[in-house]
């Protein structure tokens, strides 16, 4: 029983700490852009404005709006990793590694609206 409890504690730490460690390293922008163009552009559009494939209800998120950029890195990372319920945003955890998701997130952060917009 003690082994099982220890295993569950270690597993919990891995699940919660690894994504945060990757986010702390601030993903690789260049790699993230390449991954975005390969996997995300189809729906979110070439500039992230949600103007790719437009036949979803609800519509695909515009990644350039402040509503998206007000979310924490962890929230956005989880949206990519686990998907977003009741939307077309599926889970990417089976396609992208944790590091690749962090890289895509670094690129998505670069799409933030300028403070003077």
C-alpha positions in Angstrom: 0.0 0.0 0.0 2.9 2.4 0.8 4.4 1.7 -2.6 1.2 2.6 -4.3 0.8 5.9 -2.4 4.4 6.8 -3.2 3.8 6.1 -6.9 0.7 8.3 -6.9 2.5 11.1 -5.2 5.4 10.9 -7.7 3.1 10.7 -10.7 1.2 13.7 -9.4 4.4 15.7 -9.1 5.4 14.8 -12.6 2.1 15.8 -14.1 2.0 19.2 -12.4 5.7 20.1 -12.3 7.0 19.1 -15.7 4.7 21.5 -17.7 5.6 24.3 -15.3 9.3 23.6 -15.7 8.9 23.7 -19.5 7.0 26.9 -19.4 9.7 28.4 -17.2 12.1 27.8 -20.0 9.9 29.9 -22.4 9.8 27.6 -25.4 11.7 28.2 -28.6 9.9 30.8 -30.7 11.4 29.7 -34.0 10.5 26.0 -33.5 7.1 27.1 -32.2 6.4 29.1 -35.3 7.3 26.1 -37.5 5.0 23.9 -35.5 2.2 26.5 -35.6 2.4 26.7 -39.3 2.4 22.9 -39.7 -0.4 22.1 -37.2 -2.4 25.2 -36.2 -2.6 27.5 -39.2 -5.3 25.4 -40.8 -7.8 26.5 -38.2 -6.3 29.6 -36.5 -5.1 31.1 -39.8 -1.6 32.1 -40.9 -1.5 35.1 -38.5 -3.6 33.5 -35.7 -6.7 35.6 -36.3 -9.0 32.6 -36.3 -9.6 32.9 -40.0 -8.4 29.5 -41.1 -11.1 26.9 -41.5 -14.2 28.8 -40.5 -16.9 26.3 -40.4 -16.8 25.5 -36.7 -19.4 26.4 -34.1 -18.3 28.0 -31.9 -15.7 29.7 -34.2 -12.0 29.0 -33.8 -10.3 31.3 -31.3 -8.5 34.5 -32.5 -5.1 34.1 -30.9 -4.3 37.8 -31.3 -6.9 39.2 -28.9 -6.2 40.3 -25.4 -8.7 37.9 -24.0 -6.4 35.0 -25.0 -3.2 36.8 -23.8 -4.7 37.6 -20.4 -4.7 33.8 -19.7 -1.7 32.3 -17.9 0.9 30.2 -19.7 -0.4 27.2 -17.7 -4.0 27.8 -18.9 -2.9 28.1 -22.5 -0.6 25.2 -22.3 -3.4 23.1 -20.9 -5.7 24.2 -23.7 -3.2 22.9 -26.3 -2.4 19.8 -24.3 -5.9 18.8 -23.3 -8.1 20.6 -25.8 -11.0 22.8 -25.0 -14.4 21.2 -24.3 -17.3 22.0 -26.5 -15.1 23.5 -29.2 -13.1 22.2 -32.2 -9.9 22.5 -30.2 -8.8 18.9 -29.7 -6.1 17.4 -27.6 -2.6 17.8 -29.0 -0.9 15.8 -26.3 -0.8 12.8 -28.6 0.8 14.7 -31.5 3.1 17.2 -29.8 5.5 16.6 -27.0 5.4 18.8 -23.9 8.4 20.7 -25.2 6.8 21.3 -28.6 3.6 22.6 -26.9 5.8 25.0 -24.9 7.4 26.1 -28.2 3.9 26.7 -29.8 2.9 28.6 -26.7 6.0 30.8 -27.1 4.9 31.6 -30.7 1.3 32.2 -29.7 2.5 34.7 -27.1 4.2 36.6 -29.9 0.8 37.2 -31.5 -0.3 39.4 -28.6 -1.9 42.7 -29.5 0.5 45.7 -29.1 -0.3 47.8 -26.1 -1.1 50.8 -28.3 -3.8 48.9 -30.4 
